[in-house]
Each structure stands twice: as structure tokens, then as C-alpha cells.
Amino acid sequence: MRKAFQIKTALLFAFALLTATVTFAQDKKPASPHDSTTAVVAGSTIKIKYGSPYVKGRKILGELVPFDKVWRAGADSATSITTSKAIKVEGKALPAGRYAFFVIPSKSGEWTIIFDKNPKQWGAYTYKESNDQLRVTVKGKTSPKQESLTYTIGKGGFSLKWDTFEVPVAIK
């Protein structure tokens, strides 16, 4: 009888511990919350899904985001961009579809913009240039300090904004 009581007590304790763990885990905010934005540009519905990291006092360009290396343009999984219709990005054709979105920043302020045919990737670890659907180059610019990475979509395209930089990409 005493053994049965000990087993019931142990099971009750384990259940309470599991319940408390699940409850508290749901209250924790992720370090890089996932976000998305959608708008119509040039007659096409554009949707961008991304992880939004914070600056948190770190040096972003040249350190956290190294120059001359492919970056996933967000946190966690590669940022993805979906376009419902064919569009022109910086004057070059991009067919309708869903793409992983990568960038390569340079010290000169130019950014290589990459639309990759494999939209489901973790970071840029498996990125292969042979999977590029489109590459264009844009000029980045400075912008007011922004703690979290965000994407905005306007009538002329979209922008990646973070820390003190902005990367505008024209769509027609």
C-alpha cells in the first residue's frame, strides 16, 4: 500500500512539473520573433516571412553580418519571399513563386540581392549559387537606428531595415 502511494505521489509530482514547464515555456519571448508582411506591388501580392533579430548592443555590419558573405537576411530559417505574379526586380524578371531571400553586403555599400529557388532552408548554410533564380545589385543607405530587423513593402518595392542601414529593392 505504501509503495502504491509513493508511485502515485511520484506521478503527480512529474505531472505538476511537466505542466509548470509547458506553462512557463509559452510565456518566454523568442530571441528573434518571426514576422511577416504582405502587400500588393505592381499587381502582384508580395509576402515576406522572416526572423527578426535585435541589435542588443552588437556591431551588425561587418561583424554579426560579415561583409562579402551570403547572409539569410533575418534569423533562423532563411527569409522567404513569395510573389503571386511575375515581377521585375531592379529591372530583371522574377517569375511568380516562393524564394529564399539572401543578401551579400559589401563595405562599399552595395548589396547583392539573391532570390534562391529553394525557399525552405535553415539559414544560409546549404546555400548554393547554382540555385539562384535571380541576382541583382542595389545600393544600401543609412537610416535612423532600428533595434529589430524589419521588412516594409511599399508601392515601389520593399526594404530591409535594421540597425542604421536600409536596403531598398525596386519592384515593377
C-alpha positions as CSV (number, residue, x, y, z in Angstrom):
1,M,0.0,0.0,0.0
2,R,2.8,2.4,0.9
3,K,4.6,1.6,-2.4
4,A,1.4,2.4,-4.4
5,F,1.2,5.7,-2.5
6,Q,4.8,6.5,-3.4
7,I,4.2,5.7,-7.1
8,K,1.0,7.9,-7.2
9,T,2.9,10.8,-5.5
10,A,5.8,10.5,-7.9
11,L,3.4,10.5,-10.9
12,L,1.6,13.5,-9.5
13,F,4.9,15.4,-9.0
14,A,6.0,14.6,-12.5
15,F,2.7,15.8,-14.0
16,A,2.9,19.0,-12.0
17,L,6.5,19.6,-13.1
18,L,5.6,19.0,-16.8
19,T,2.6,21.3,-16.6
20,A,4.6,24.1,-15.0
21,T,7.4,23.7,-17.6
22,V,5.0,23.9,-20.5
23,T,3.2,26.9,-19.0
24,F,6.3,28.9,-18.4
25,A,7.9,28.0,-21.7
26,Q,4.9,29.6,-23.5
27,D,5.4,32.9,-21.8
28,K,9.1,33.3,-22.9
29,K,9.6,35.6,-25.9
30,P,11.8,34.3,-28.6
31,A,15.2,36.0,-29.2
32,S,14.3,36.6,-32.8
33,P,10.5,36.6,-33.2
34,H,9.1,35.5,-36.6
35,D,7.2,38.1,-38.5
36,S,5.7,38.7,-42.0
37,T,4.5,41.4,-44.2
38,T,2.2,41.3,-47.2
39,A,1.3,44.0,-49.8
40,V,0.4,44.3,-53.5
41,V,3.2,45.7,-55.7
42,A,3.0,46.0,-59.5
43,G,-0.2,43.9,-59.4
44,S,1.4,41.1,-57.5
45,T,0.9,40.1,-53.9
46,I,4.3,40.1,-52.2
47,K,4.7,38.2,-48.9
48,I,7.9,38.3,-46.9
49,K,8.4,35.9,-43.9
50,Y,11.4,36.4,-41.7
51,G,13.0,36.1,-38.3
52,S,13.5,39.5,-36.7
53,P,16.7,39.6,-34.6
54,Y,17.6,42.6,-32.3
55,V,20.7,44.7,-32.3
56,K,21.2,44.2,-28.5
57,G,24.3,46.4,-28.5
58,R,26.1,44.4,-31.1
59,K,28.0,45.6,-34.1
60,I,25.9,44.4,-37.0
61,L,27.5,45.2,-40.4
62,G,31.0,43.8,-40.8
63,E,30.7,41.6,-37.6
64,L,27.4,39.8,-36.9
65,V,26.6,40.2,-40.6
66,P,30.0,39.8,-42.3
67,F,30.9,41.7,-45.5
68,D,31.2,39.7,-48.7
69,K,29.4,36.6,-47.4
70,V,25.9,35.3,-48.0
71,W,23.5,36.2,-45.2
72,R,20.0,34.8,-44.7
73,A,18.6,38.4,-44.3
74,G,17.0,37.6,-41.0
75,A,17.3,35.0,-38.2
76,D,16.7,31.2,-38.0
77,S,15.3,29.9,-41.3
78,A,16.1,31.7,-44.4
79,T,13.9,34.7,-45.1
80,S,11.3,33.8,-47.8
81,I,9.6,36.0,-50.4
82,T,6.5,34.9,-52.3
83,T,5.2,36.7,-55.4
84,S,1.8,35.8,-56.8
85,K,2.8,37.0,-60.3
86,A,5.9,37.6,-62.4
87,I,7.6,40.9,-61.4
88,K,10.7,42.9,-62.4
89,V,13.2,43.3,-59.6
90,E,15.6,46.1,-60.3
91,G,14.6,45.7,-63.9
92,K,15.2,42.0,-64.1
93,A,12.5,39.3,-64.5
94,L,11.5,37.2,-61.5
95,P,8.8,34.5,-62.1
96,A,5.9,34.0,-59.7
97,G,6.8,31.7,-56.9
98,R,8.3,31.4,-53.4
99,Y,12.0,32.0,-52.9
100,A,14.6,32.1,-50.2
101,F,16.0,35.6,-49.9
102,F,19.7,36.1,-49.3
103,V,21.9,39.2,-49.4
104,I,25.7,39.8,-49.6
105,P,26.7,43.2,-48.1
106,S,29.9,44.8,-49.1
107,K,32.0,47.6,-47.5
108,S,31.3,49.8,-50.5
109,G,27.6,49.9,-49.6
110,E,26.5,47.8,-52.5
111,W,24.3,44.7,-51.7
112,T,23.9,41.6,-53.8
113,I,20.3,40.6,-53.6
114,I,19.6,36.9,-54.2
115,F,16.3,35.1,-54.9
116,D,17.0,31.3,-54.4
117,K,14.9,28.5,-55.8
118,N,15.0,26.6,-52.5
119,P,12.7,28.5,-50.1
120,K,13.0,26.0,-47.2
121,Q,16.5,26.4,-45.8
122,W,17.9,26.8,-42.3
123,G,20.0,30.0,-42.5
124,A,22.4,30.1,-45.4
125,Y,24.3,27.0,-44.5
126,T,23.2,25.0,-47.5
127,Y,23.0,27.9,-50.0
128,K,24.3,27.1,-53.5
129,E,24.8,29.8,-56.1
130,S,23.6,27.2,-58.7
131,N,20.1,27.5,-57.1
132,D,19.8,31.3,-57.8
133,Q,16.7,32.3,-59.7
134,L,17.9,35.9,-59.8
135,R,20.7,38.1,-58.6
136,V,20.7,41.9,-58.6
137,T,22.8,44.6,-57.0
138,V,21.4,47.6,-55.1
139,K,22.9,50.5,-53.1
140,G,22.2,50.4,-49.4
141,K,21.8,53.6,-47.4
142,T,21.9,54.8,-43.8
143,S,18.7,55.1,-41.9
144,P,17.7,56.0,-38.3
145,K,18.6,53.4,-35.7
146,Q,16.2,50.5,-35.6
147,E,16.6,47.8,-32.9
148,S,14.8,45.0,-34.6
149,L,15.1,43.9,-38.2
150,T,12.0,44.6,-40.3
151,Y,10.8,44.5,-43.8
152,T,8.5,47.1,-45.3
153,I,6.7,46.9,-48.6
154,G,5.6,50.0,-50.5
155,K,4.3,50.8,-53.9
156,G,7.8,50.8,-55.5
157,G,9.2,47.7,-53.8
158,F,10.4,46.6,-50.4
159,S,13.2,47.4,-47.9
160,L,15.1,45.5,-45.3
161,K,15.8,47.9,-42.3
162,W,18.0,47.1,-39.3
163,D,20.4,49.0,-37.0
164,T,21.4,52.0,-39.0
165,F,21.1,50.6,-42.5
166,E,18.4,50.2,-45.1
167,V,18.4,48.0,-48.2
168,P,15.8,49.2,-50.7
169,V,14.8,46.8,-53.6
170,A,12.7,48.2,-56.5
171,I,9.8,46.2,-58.0
172,K,7.8,46.9,-61.1
